[in-house]
Structures are given as structure tokens and as C-alpha cells.
């Protein structure tokens, strides 16, 4: 797992052996079973999470119904806003699969930044990329139809259809499981429909 983390960091900047040793000494790797709640709505968080293996999701519970807002898979991470704002979390985070995560807290990060200032710059760049990605996803969600959202999912994150329960996937797309089933059937029929052009002599 350490090599996965090192490889991700080195896609932004090369690591020195001393820096690798410091990261390993922090003992940041943790294993979580499928279904583990990492953060409950209304609770305070002292950790951020980076996925080395597995899938976690963020979701709200509204009138007893879970509303999934995002999935995080390999080489993706989440910093709960409550961690930086010092407020109770408005959403929950759980493990959709068995996960190996790299975890950190402000004290740990502060110690690393003090010793290796360039890591702070790295974290800022990654945070800016994450914000840009989230804005793009939100804009796409607001301006697309349910079928377009599903088609976009198949294009950008097809693995989720095999890794995530269908009711969670439907919630993520902002539709009911029944609606998603109809969309899939409609798309399947469109693929099976013979191309009239091919039938011409």
C-alpha cells in the first residue's frame, strides 16, 4: 500500500528517501471493513481520508432516507468540512467495500508541513483540483437529465456500476432505483435495435 501512496504523491513531486521514511513512521494506513461508519452526521471529525483500496461514500440522511452525494475510490480523498471548520458534520461517511485508507489529522499534517514545507503546497494543489472536480460534477448534475447523468457515469466511472449497490447508485444520480432500471432497459433496447442503414440493400 505504501507504494500506491508514494506513486500518487510522486505524480506531483519526487519524494526523497527521508520524506518516504517520515510518511511511513506516521503509521497512516488503516483497514476498515465494509459497512464501517467513518463519520456520523452530527458528529465531529478529526480525520481526513485517502483511499488506497476500496470505496467510501458521503451521504445525507433526510427524513430517514439516505441521499448519496459522492463516492471515493482508489487515489481519491475527502477532507470533511467539519475538520477545518470545527463544526458538527452535516453528512455521514461509510465504507461501501472493505477499505485500506491513509488517514491524517491537522496535528499530523502540521508536523509534516513544518518539516517539509513543499508538502503544504502539494496539499493545496490537490485541494484545488478536488474543488474544481466537485464544481464540474455539480454543474453537470444540475444541467443534465437523469439519463444523461447515467450515460455520463458509464463514460467517466463505469466501475461504480459493479462496485456500488444499485439503490446507492440511483440515489447518487438523483433518481429512484425504479427510474434507473427503466433507463437501463431503454438504453439496452436502443443498442439492440438494428441499424436501419445496415438493412438497406
Secondary structure as GFF3:
##gff-version 3
##sequence-region A 1 201
A	DSSP	alpha_helix	2	10	.	.	.	ID=ss1
A	DSSP	alpha_helix	17	25	.	.	.	ID=ss2
A	DSSP	beta_strand	29	32	.	.	.	ID=ss3
A	DSSP	beta_strand	37	39	.	.	.	ID=ss4
A	DSSP	beta_strand	48	53	.	.	.	ID=ss5
A	DSSP	beta_strand	56	62	.	.	.	ID=ss6
A	DSSP	beta_strand	65	72	.	.	.	ID=ss7
A	DSSP	beta_strand	77	78	.	.	.	ID=ss8
A	DSSP	alpha_helix	81	85	.	.	.	ID=ss9
A	DSSP	beta_strand	92	95	.	.	.	ID=ss10
A	DSSP	beta_strand	99	104	.	.	.	ID=ss11
A	DSSP	alpha_helix	106	115	.	.	.	ID=ss12
A	DSSP	alpha_helix	118	143	.	.	.	ID=ss13
A	DSSP	alpha_helix	146	156	.	.	.	ID=ss14
A	DSSP	alpha_helix	160	163	.	.	.	ID=ss15
A	DSSP	alpha_helix	166	173	.	.	.	ID=ss16
A	DSSP	alpha_helix	177	192	.	.	.	ID=ss17
A	DSSP	alpha_helix	196	199	.	.	.	ID=ss18
###
